[in-house]
């Protein structure tokens, strides 16, 4: 696995987390009774978490550190969204 693949994946993780945070804010403010986008972004986070395993298997040790940090943020975002905080 090359650094560019890992970097692209981590950028996707960051973009998804950013989208998740935006959706959480919108759900809290505007769409408390319409969780469609919220559910979609939660599904995206879960898929990224599952996909992370493939990246971790192929990654070099230094890439693993970056990927584990990204996984930590995925879990953190999932936890916040699940609790609705």
C-alpha positions as CSV (number, residue, x, y, z in Angstrom):
1,X,0.0,0.0,0.0
2,X,1.4,3.4,-0.9
3,X,1.3,6.6,1.0
4,X,-1.0,8.2,-1.5
5,X,-3.7,5.5,-1.0
6,X,-3.5,5.9,2.8
7,X,-3.6,9.7,2.5
8,X,-6.7,9.6,0.2
9,X,-8.4,7.2,2.6
10,X,-7.6,9.4,5.7
11,X,-9.0,12.4,3.8
12,X,-12.2,10.5,3.1
13,X,-12.4,9.7,6.8
14,X,-12.0,13.4,7.7
15,X,-14.6,14.5,5.1
16,X,-17.0,11.9,6.4
17,X,-16.5,13.0,10.0
18,X,-17.0,16.6,9.0
19,X,-20.2,15.7,7.3
20,X,-21.3,13.7,10.3
21,X,-20.7,16.7,12.6
22,X,-22.6,18.9,10.3
23,X,-25.6,16.5,10.2
24,X,-25.6,16.1,13.9
25,X,-25.8,19.9,14.3
26,X,-28.6,20.1,11.8
27,X,-30.5,17.3,13.4
28,X,-30.3,19.0,16.7
29,X,-31.4,22.3,15.3
30,X,-33.7,21.8,12.4
31,X,-34.6,18.2,11.7
32,X,-35.1,16.4,14.9
33,X,-38.0,14.4,13.4
34,X,-36.3,13.7,10.0
35,X,-33.1,11.6,10.7
36,X,-32.6,10.6,7.0
37,X,-29.3,12.3,6.4
38,X,-28.2,11.5,10.0
39,X,-28.8,7.8,9.4
40,X,-27.0,8.0,6.1
41,X,-23.9,9.5,7.6
42,X,-23.9,7.1,10.5
43,X,-23.9,4.3,7.9
44,X,-21.0,5.9,6.1
45,X,-19.0,6.0,9.3
46,X,-19.7,2.3,10.0
47,X,-18.6,1.4,6.5
48,X,-15.4,3.4,6.9
49,X,-14.8,1.7,10.2
50,X,-15.2,-1.7,8.6
51,X,-13.0,-0.7,5.6
52,X,-10.3,0.4,8.0
53,X,-9.4,-3.2,8.6
54,X,-8.3,-3.7,5.0
55,X,-6.1,-0.6,5.1
56,X,-4.6,-1.5,8.4
57,X,-3.6,-5.0,7.1
58,X,-1.8,-3.5,4.1
59,X,-0.3,-0.4,5.8
60,X,3.3,0.1,6.8
61,X,3.9,0.8,10.5
62,X,4.0,4.6,10.1
63,X,0.8,4.4,8.0
64,X,-0.8,2.3,10.7
65,X,-0.3,5.2,13.2
66,X,-2.2,7.6,10.9
67,X,-4.9,5.1,10.2
68,X,-5.3,4.3,13.9
69,X,-5.7,8.0,14.6
70,X,-8.4,8.2,11.9
71,X,-10.1,5.2,13.4
72,X,-10.1,6.8,16.8
73,X,-11.9,9.9,15.3
74,X,-14.4,7.6,13.6
75,X,-15.2,5.9,16.9
76,X,-15.4,9.3,18.7
77,X,-17.7,10.7,16.1
78,X,-19.9,7.6,16.2
79,X,-20.1,7.8,20.0
80,X,-21.1,11.5,20.0
81,X,-23.7,11.0,17.3
82,X,-25.1,7.9,19.1
83,X,-25.5,9.9,22.3
84,X,-26.7,12.9,20.5
85,X,-24.3,15.3,22.2
